[in-house]
Amino acid sequence: MDPYKIIQHPFVTEKTMNLLGENKLDFIVLRTANKTQIRAAVEILLDAKVVTVRTYIDKSGKHAIVKFAPEHNVEDLATRIGVF
């Protein structure tokens, strides 16, 4: 499946900005995507190693909280995708 269809856009709120300190980013993803597909899509799009993926669904859609490996600077990744 196309990674651009799986990862729709980053989800940015004050609470999700606090996740940057934990080396995590929050994305809105395709509702039918599973964790393996989300992991592969993020690794392809951001060229960064993913450690874990947590998902939940709320009124704004399906969210994926992605934790990156310690060797990746999440602030640089966030800047690259336009969070800042």
Number of C-alpha atoms within 10 A of each C-alpha: 9 8 18 14 12 22 21 13 17 19 17 14 10 7 8 16 18 12 16 16 12 12 18 24 25 22 22 21 24 20 12 9 15 14 15 10 17 24 21 16 19 20 15 13 12 13 12 16 17 19 13 15 19 12 16 11 12 7 5 8 13 16 23 27 20 22 21 22 15 12 9 14 15 21 16 12 16 17 10 11 12 10 16 10
